[in-house]
Amino acid sequence: MELREAILGRRSVRKYKSNPVPKEVIEDIMNHAIWAPSGMNRQNWYFIVATGPWRDKVVEICKRAYQEYIGKKVEKVFQHKPKVIEETKSFFATLGGAPVVILAFAEPGPESEKTDIQSVAAAIQNLLLLAYEKGLGTCWMTGPISHGEEFKKLFGIEDKNFVALITLGYPDEKPKAPPRRPNKVKYVGFED
């Protein structure tokens, strides 16, 4: 698969088949995802890959995150789109049946938190593209950040900041690509 094909073909998947993802496949994805660039080459990412009962505990926290925080924001932003509200609520309640969840953390460094997050985000993008290449679906979720402390407590993490949650599994849907918004790039100095 060409890189361009992966970039254009990858979608956020919110419905998964129940088929388990072999650990070897996930290890291959993770071992290559961490070849991302990072601020000051700190490679400050830290990932937890959970399945089974651990995945179920993550789902419970996501349900609470929706009920206690995210739901209000979603209802405000999408007040005229009740279907989007219901689909989002359902996704947070089940994570679409994804058999695997990946929690991304950043080890704090001497630079700003923004630098730390950018480095982890680069590794996450690699992860998404590598998963797509292997026929897997993913969804990069930032909403659960509101309950990051609960994830840290669940996994006994004290010295890292929660950045994102990624669902992973074999897709049970093929979402359409949303249109790209125009005029998000400005070119200067190219005038004739």
C-alpha positions as CSV (number, residue, x, y, z in Angstrom):
1,M,0.0,0.0,0.0
2,E,1.3,3.4,-0.9
3,L,1.5,6.0,1.8
4,R,-0.9,8.4,-0.1
5,E,-3.4,5.5,-0.3
6,A,-3.3,5.0,3.5
7,I,-3.6,8.7,4.2
8,L,-6.6,9.1,1.9
9,G,-8.3,5.8,2.8
10,R,-8.0,5.8,6.6
11,R,-11.2,6.7,8.4
12,S,-12.4,7.0,12.0
13,V,-14.2,3.7,12.6
14,R,-16.9,3.5,15.2
15,K,-18.2,0.0,14.7
16,Y,-16.1,-3.1,15.0
17,K,-16.3,-6.9,14.5
18,S,-15.8,-9.0,17.6
19,N,-12.8,-10.8,16.0
20,P,-9.8,-10.6,18.3
21,V,-6.7,-8.9,16.9
22,P,-3.6,-11.1,17.2
23,K,-1.1,-9.7,19.7
24,E,1.7,-10.1,17.1
25,V,-0.1,-7.8,14.7
26,I,-0.5,-5.1,17.4
27,E,3.1,-5.5,18.5
28,D,4.2,-4.9,14.9
29,I,2.1,-1.8,14.6
30,M,3.4,-0.4,17.9
31,N,7.0,-1.2,17.2
32,H,6.8,0.9,14.0
33,A,4.5,3.6,15.3
34,I,7.3,4.8,17.7
35,W,9.5,5.7,14.8
36,A,7.8,9.0,14.8
37,P,9.6,12.3,15.2
38,S,9.6,13.8,18.7
39,G,10.5,17.1,20.3
40,M,14.2,17.1,21.3
41,N,14.2,13.4,20.3
42,R,12.8,12.6,23.7
43,Q,10.5,9.8,22.4
44,N,8.3,10.6,25.4
45,W,5.3,8.5,24.4
46,Y,4.0,5.7,26.5
47,F,1.2,3.4,25.4
48,I,-1.0,0.9,27.2
49,V,-2.7,-1.7,24.9
50,A,-5.7,-3.3,26.7
51,T,-8.1,-6.1,25.8
52,G,-10.4,-8.3,27.7
53,P,-11.4,-7.2,31.3
54,W,-8.9,-4.3,31.1
55,R,-10.6,-3.0,28.0
56,D,-14.0,-3.3,29.7
57,K,-12.7,-1.1,32.6
58,V,-11.7,1.5,30.1
59,V,-15.2,1.4,28.5
60,E,-16.7,2.0,32.0
61,I,-14.6,5.2,32.4
62,C,-15.6,6.3,28.9
63,K,-19.3,5.9,29.8
64,R,-18.8,8.1,32.8
65,A,-16.8,10.6,30.8
66,Y,-19.7,11.0,28.5
67,Q,-22.3,11.3,31.2
68,E,-20.3,13.7,33.4
69,Y,-18.6,15.9,30.9
70,I,-18.5,15.1,27.2
71,G,-22.2,14.7,26.7
72,K,-23.0,18.3,27.6
73,K,-20.4,19.5,25.0
74,V,-21.7,17.2,22.3
75,E,-25.3,18.3,22.9
76,K,-24.3,21.9,22.7
77,V,-22.2,21.6,19.5
78,F,-24.7,19.3,17.7
79,Q,-27.9,20.6,19.2
80,H,-29.6,20.5,15.7
81,K,-28.2,17.0,14.9
82,P,-29.9,14.5,17.3
83,K,-28.6,11.5,15.3
84,V,-25.0,12.6,15.9
85,I,-25.7,13.1,19.6
86,E,-27.2,9.6,19.9
87,E,-24.4,8.0,17.9
88,T,-21.7,9.7,20.0
89,K,-23.4,8.6,23.2
90,S,-23.6,5.0,22.0
91,F,-20.0,5.0,20.9
92,F,-18.8,6.2,24.3
93,A,-20.9,3.5,26.0
94,T,-19.4,0.6,24.0
95,L,-16.4,2.0,22.1
96,G,-18.1,0.4,19.0
97,G,-17.3,-3.1,20.3
98,A,-13.6,-2.6,19.5
99,P,-11.7,-5.5,21.0
100,V,-8.6,-3.4,21.7
101,V,-8.1,0.0,23.2
102,I,-4.8,1.8,23.2
103,L,-4.2,4.6,25.8
104,A,-1.5,7.2,24.9
105,F,0.4,9.0,27.5
106,A,3.2,11.6,27.5
107,E,6.1,11.7,29.8
108,P,6.4,15.3,30.9
109,G,9.7,17.0,29.8
110,P,11.6,20.3,30.1
111,E,9.7,21.9,27.3
112,S,6.0,22.7,27.3
113,E,3.1,20.3,27.6
114,K,2.3,21.2,24.0
115,T,5.6,19.8,22.8
116,D,5.0,16.6,24.7
117,I,1.5,16.2,23.2
118,Q,2.8,16.9,19.6
119,S,5.4,14.2,19.9
120,V,2.8,11.6,21.1
121,A,0.4,12.8,18.4
122,A,3.0,12.0,15.7
123,A,3.3,8.4,17.0
124,I,-0.5,8.1,17.1
125,Q,-0.8,9.1,13.4
126,N,1.8,6.5,12.6
127,L,-0.2,4.0,14.6
128,L,-3.5,4.8,12.7
129,L,-1.8,4.5,9.3
130,L,-0.1,1.2,10.1
131,A,-3.3,-0.2,11.5
132,Y,-5.1,0.8,8.3
133,E,-2.4,-0.9,6.2
134,K,-3.2,-4.2,8.1
135,G,-6.9,-3.9,7.4
136,L,-7.7,-2.7,10.9
137,G,-9.9,0.2,11.9
138,T,-9.1,2.9,14.5
139,C,-10.7,5.9,16.1
140,W,-8.5,8.6,17.8
141,M,-10.5,9.9,20.8
142,T,-9.6,13.0,22.7
143,G,-12.9,13.3,24.6
144,P,-11.8,10.9,27.3
145,I,-9.1,13.4,28.3
146,S,-11.6,14.7,30.8
147,H,-11.2,11.5,32.8
148,G,-7.4,11.1,32.3
149,E,-6.8,10.8,36.0
150,E,-9.1,7.8,36.2
151,F,-7.1,6.0,33.5
152,K,-3.9,6.8,35.3
153,K,-5.3,5.4,38.5
154,L,-6.6,2.3,36.7
155,F,-3.2,1.5,35.3
156,G,-1.1,2.7,38.2
157,I,0.5,5.6,36.3
158,E,1.6,8.7,38.3
159,D,4.3,10.4,36.2
160,K,2.7,10.7,32.8
161,N,-0.1,12.8,31.2
162,F,-3.0,11.1,29.4
163,V,-3.2,12.3,25.8
164,A,-5.7,10.1,23.9
165,L,-7.5,6.8,23.6
166,I,-7.5,4.9,20.3
167,T,-9.9,2.1,19.5
168,L,-8.6,-0.8,17.4
169,G,-10.2,-3.7,15.6
170,Y,-11.5,-5.1,12.4
171,P,-14.0,-2.6,11.0
172,D,-17.7,-3.5,10.7
173,E,-18.4,-0.4,8.7
174,K,-16.7,1.6,5.9
175,P,-17.3,5.3,6.8
176,K,-17.3,7.8,4.0
177,A,-14.7,10.5,3.9
178,P,-16.0,13.8,5.1
179,P,-15.2,16.6,2.7
180,R,-12.0,18.6,3.4
181,R,-12.5,22.3,4.2
182,P,-10.9,24.5,1.6
183,N,-8.5,27.4,2.2
184,K,-6.6,25.8,5.1
185,V,-3.2,26.4,3.5
186,K,-1.8,29.7,2.5
187,Y,1.2,29.9,0.2
188,V,3.5,32.9,0.3
189,G,6.5,33.9,-1.8
190,F,5.4,31.8,-4.8
191,E,4.1,34.7,-6.8
192,D,5.4,35.2,-10.4
